[in-house]
Every structure is written in structure tokens, then in C-alpha cells.
Amino acid sequence: MDNFVAVLDEKLLIEGTMKLLRVEGYPILLIKQLGQIYVIDNRCPHMACGLSDGTLDGPVIICPCHDWRFDLKTGEYEDDPSLKLTSYEWKIESGKICVKFEQEE
């Protein structure tokens, strides 16, 4: 079993926007920025602020609580790359964005 879950029609994710969803109990944020799709946990790794209330600046998402800037490509916090966003593997299947969730052992 590959653990991918269909979460959203690809055409509903518009360039330059974010879409917050709750999938299997996880708050995930889908982002389409600069032609690329990113799927991340909606909680900032600093203090769990909701990133969906933040802003996009090119390939960077800015947390609304403390203006921390995270690179969407790597997930890294600009000032300390050891702090990273939780990102999810995804694929497009039959026009739907499918996100992979690991099963807890």
C-alpha cells in the first residue's frame, strides 16, 4: 500500500495561493508558487503558528507570528537551516493532488 490520499483537484489550486485542508487529522497546507506545488504541515516548527495565515514571497513562506521565513523548496528556516518545515510527498493522479501519509507503527 502506498499511503497516498487524494486531497484536492489540481485545478482548484491556483498559482500564488495556499489552501488549508485537514486530511487524516493533519492540518496540511497546499501551495502553488512559481509553477510548483508544495505540501507542508500548516504548523510552524517554531511555535506551531498556522502558516496559512502567513504570506508568500517568491519561494518563501513567512510565518504570521514572528515573521520567520522558510524556503519552500528545502523547508529550511533562513536563519537556522536545522529548523525545517514538515513537508509531504505528493503526486498527481487522475487530476487530483494525492498526499502521502506514513502509517504509525
QUIUR-V935559 format. One record per residue. D_CENTER is the distance of its C-alpha to the mean C-alpha in Angstrom with 2 decimals. Layout:
BEGIN
d_center=D_CENTER
d_center=D_CENTER
END
This chain:
BEGIN
d_center=22.91
d_center=19.60
d_center=17.41
d_center=15.27
d_center=14.80
d_center=14.89
d_center=12.55
d_center=13.18
d_center=15.72
d_center=14.47
d_center=16.87
d_center=15.33
d_center=12.23
d_center=14.18
d_center=14.03
d_center=13.04
d_center=11.32
d_center=8.39
d_center=8.90
d_center=8.69
d_center=10.04
d_center=11.79
d_center=12.30
d_center=15.00
d_center=14.87
d_center=11.26
d_center=9.35
d_center=5.94
d_center=4.12
d_center=4.79
d_center=6.03
d_center=9.36
d_center=11.00
d_center=14.26
d_center=14.42
d_center=11.43
d_center=8.44
d_center=5.07
d_center=3.06
d_center=2.22
d_center=5.34
d_center=6.48
d_center=9.38
d_center=10.51
d_center=12.41
d_center=15.45
d_center=16.43
d_center=13.63
d_center=13.49
d_center=11.16
d_center=8.77
d_center=9.12
d_center=12.65
d_center=12.02
d_center=12.72
d_center=11.81
d_center=14.50
d_center=14.48
d_center=11.98
d_center=11.35
d_center=9.55
d_center=12.36
d_center=12.43
d_center=14.98
d_center=17.07
d_center=18.29
d_center=16.95
d_center=15.31
d_center=13.75
d_center=11.01
d_center=11.10
d_center=7.99
d_center=10.35
d_center=11.46
d_center=9.21
d_center=12.65
d_center=14.07
d_center=16.68
d_center=19.59
d_center=19.09
d_center=17.21
d_center=17.84
d_center=15.19
d_center=11.73
d_center=8.18
d_center=7.69
d_center=5.88
d_center=7.17
d_center=9.84
d_center=10.25
d_center=13.32
d_center=15.15
d_center=18.21
d_center=20.77
d_center=18.66
d_center=15.87
d_center=12.28
d_center=12.65
d_center=10.32
d_center=12.24
d_center=13.02
d_center=15.66
d_center=18.76
d_center=20.23
d_center=23.70
END
